[in-house]
Amino acid sequence: MTLEELRTLVAADLVGVDEVIRQRLKSVVPLVDQVAEHIIAGGGKRLRPLLVVLAGRACGHRPMHIEAAAFIEFIHTATLLHDDVVDGSSLRRGRYTANEVFGNQASVLVGDFVYSRAFQMMASLASQPVMEIMAEATNVIAEGEVMQLMNAHDPDTTERRYLEVIYRKTAKLFEAGARVAAVLAGGPPSLCSALAAYGRHLGTAYQLVDDVLDYRSNPAERGKNLGDDLAEGKPTLPLIHALRHGSEAQRAAIRAAIEHGSAELEPIIAAIEATGGLDYAARLAKESAAQALAAIDALPETPYKTGLTALARFAVEHTT
């Protein structure tokens, strides 16, 4: 099942999510509307809303899942707005970032608006468990952002520290979205935990592959340049693995690249390839996807469980 077929499976729900996103991003402040429209026009895979509606359908659908899928996307959008400012990014999905078009100040402030609007939407569901899940998730995500900042330009970053960052920055929101879907469906604690584990492992697999693609992808298709993480001094898993297993010369080159945010890609990619860094990260991604599938093994066999299975496969096979 392809990503487009997955979207077709829950097409009506996704149309509803898009409508909610447009309605809820409306503001009486013109600049907020302009930045919001820029974000919407940027598109994106909308994987997190897709996860929420698939999980909701798999657990027993209720209309509240539409609202939940939208506020999960809002949290993701707010983090992207802030990330692009912190990283000094000018390109995302092949388009200029909001901070490049409107400036850093507007991007940060509209990011705050999107965050607060998400919590307004959560409050409207009048579900204390949902509020608790999302309050904890956003706190963990913020900590992850700070941890990544601390790891930047540090060639001594360990695999454990790296995995902690991608759990907090990426996997936590997948985990929260899947758990919220199960909670809103009235699922028992065991089901809520199973869906949360699925989301956590899915998000981990997706980020691991994304870090591989920073060194092995088509920039025109992906909408960002190869080596962006390296240019920002981010020690991702392929680099960490190469530092552990490379020759003295390779390790010295990688350490210098991380410390100085080097854009000298060719020797670094050669070292990563020679030490099997990309294959190692890809293997961990496959293991995470397998854990995601194991977590939902007990779910009833429905087209939506099949969809969740396909989404886990997409996480390790995506190339953009």
N, C-alpha and C positions, 0 to 999 in steps of 0.2 A: 504494500500500500504506500503510495507516494504522499508527499506532504500535501499536494493539491487534493488527492483523494481523501485524505484525512479532513481537510477543510470542508470538502463536500459533505462528508458524513455529518457534520454539525453546522452546516452552512447557515441555517436559520438562526442558530444561537450566535454565530459570529457576526451576522448582520446586526443582531440586537446589541452585541457588544460595541460595534462601531458606532451605532446610534447613541448609545449611552456615553461613549467617549466624547463624541462631538458635543452632546448636550452639556455634559458636566465640565468641559473645558471652557465653556462660555464665561466671559467676565465682563463687567461694566468698564473695565480698564482696557483701552484699545491696544496697548502694547502687549498685554497678556494674551489677547486674542490673536495678535500677529505672530507671536512666538508659538502659540499653541497650534495655529494653522500650519506653520513651518514644520512642526513636529509631526502632525498628522500626515502632511504631504510626503514626509520622508518614508512612510510605509514601514517596512520591517516585517519580520516573519510572524510576529505576534504569537510566539511559542507559548508564552506564559498564559495568556487567555485561552489558547487552544487546549493547554493542559487542564485548566480549571473546568472548562465545559465538558471535555472528555471524561474527566474524573467525576464530575457531577452527574453526567449521564450514566456512567458505569455504576454509580452508587444509588441512583434513583433521583431523577431530575426534579428540581424545583426552580421557579423563575428567579430566585435570588442568586443563582449561579451567574446570571448575566451581569448583575451589578458587581459581584465578587471578581469576575474575570476582568472587568473594567478597572476596578481599583488596584488589582494586582499589576495591571499594565501601567497604571499611573505611578505606582511606586517605582517600577522599573524605569519609566521615562524620567522621573525626577532624578534618579541616580545617574542616568546618562547625561542629563543637563549639567549636573555638578561634576561628573567625571571629566567631561570634555573641557571644563574650565581648569580643573586641577592638572590635567595632562597637557593642556595647551593644544588640544586637537583642533584641526581645521576641517577635517573630512570624516564623514560617517556615511556608510552605505552609498558612497559615490557622490554625496552632496555636501555642501558646506554646512558645518555645524551651526547650531543656534548662536553660540558665542562668537563665531566668526562673522555672522550676519548682523547680530544685534548687540554684541559686546558681552563681556564677562558679567558685568553687573546685572544686566537684564536676564541673562541665563540663570544666574544664581537665584535671583528673586522669583523668577517664574518657576524654577525648580521647587522653591519653597511653597509657592501657590499650589503646584500640582500635588505635592506631599500633603498639604493641609486639606485640599479638596478630597483626596483619597480617604482621609480619616473622617471627613464629613459623610462620605458614602458608607463607610463602615458603620458609623454611628446610626445611620438610617436603617440598618438591618436589625438593630436592637438585639444583638447577640453578644453577650459578654464573652463567651469563648472565642468568637471571631476577633473581637477587640484585643483580647489577651494574646492570641496567636500573632496578630499583625503588629501589635506594639512591641512584642519581643523580637519579631523578625526585623523590623526596621532598626531597632537598636543594635542587633547583631550585624546587620548590613553596614551601619555607620562605623562600627568597630572594625569591620573588615576593610573599609576604605582607609582608616587610619593605619591599620597593620600593613596594607600594601604600600602606603607612603613610607612607613618605616623600613620596609624591605627594599625600596627603590635604591638602586646604585650600591646594593650590598651583595657582593659575590659570595658571602658566607651564609646566605639564606639557605636553610635546609629544606629538604623535601617536605618534612612535616610542617614547617612554617608556611610553605607554599600551599599545601593542601588545606591548611586552616584558612588561608585567605580566600581560596576559591570556594570553600564551603560557605564562608560568611558573605562574600561579595556576590556570588552567583547561585549556588545550590540552595541557600537558605530561602530565597524567594520562591523557587520551584517547590521546595518542601512546604512552605507556608500555603501556597496556592492550592496544592493537592490536599493538604489537611483541611483547609477551609471548605473546600468542595465536599469532603466527606462529612464534616460537621454540619454544614447546611442541609445535607441530605438526611440528617438524623442518624448517621451511622454509629454503631457501637465503638467504644474506645479501640478495640482491636483493628477495626476497619480504618479508623482515622489514623492510627499509627502505621498501618500498612501503606496507606496512600502517601503519608508523609515520607516514609522510607523510599517509596518509589520516586517521589519528587526530588528528594535529596540526591539519590544516586543518578537520576536522569540529569540533573543540573551539573553534577560533577563530571559526568561523561561529556556533556556538551562543552563545558569550559576547557576540559583537557584537549578535546579535538580543536577547539578554537585556538588554543595556544600552539598546537601543531601547525595549524593553517597560517600562523604568523610567519612561518618559514617555508611553507609548502602550499601555495595556492596561487590562483590567478587574480592579480590585483584588480583587473577590470571587472571580473565577476563579483569579487568580494567587496569592492567599494572602499578599500583602504590599502595602504602600501605594505609590501612585505617588510618585515623587520621593524614595524612600529613599536612593538614592545621593547625591543632591544634599544631603539633610539631613545626611549623613555627610561632606560636603565632598569627595566623590570626583569628580574631573574625568574623566568618561567621554567617549567619542568624539563623541557629539552635541554636548556642551558645548565640546569642543576645536575642533570644526569651526565652531561658531557664534562662538567667540572670534576665529577667523581671518577670518571673512567678515561679521560683524555690523557694525552702525553703532557709532559711538562710545558712544552711550547704551546699546545692547544689550550691548556688551563690558563696560562699566562695571557693569551690573547683574549679568552673569554672574560677573565677577571677584569682586564683593562676595558673591554667593551661595556661591561655592566657598570663599572665605576664611572665611566665617562659618557655613557649613553651613545655609544658609537653607532654610526650608520654604515660602517664597513662590513657589509653582509657576507660577501663571498667566503672569506676564510672562516667565519663563524659558522656558516651553514655547512661548510666542508667538515669542520670539527664535529658538529652535531650529527651529521650523517655518518661519519667514521666511527663514532662511539655508540651509534644506535639510539640516540636521544629521541628522535621523532617516533621511531618504532616502539620505544619503551612507553612514551606518553600515550600513544595510540592503543597499546596493549592494556594499560590501566583504564583507559576509556571503555574498552570492550568489557573489562571486568566490572566496571561500575554499571554499565548497561545491563549486564547479566544479573547483577544484584537488584536492579530496578525491577526486572521481570520476575525475579523470584519473590519480591515483596508483594506482588499482586497475583500470585499463582492461585490463591484461594478465591479470588473474585469470580462471580458467576460468568459463564461464557456468553458474552454479548458482543455485538459489533463495536461497542465502545471499549470493551476490554481489548479487543483486537486492535482498535485504534491506539490505545495506550502502548500496546506491544510495538506497533509500527513507529510510534513516536520515540521509543527507546532506541529502535534501530536507526532512525533518522539522526539521533544525537551523535552516533558514532560514524555516520556515513556522509554527513553534510559537508559541503565543500565551499560554502559561502557564509 
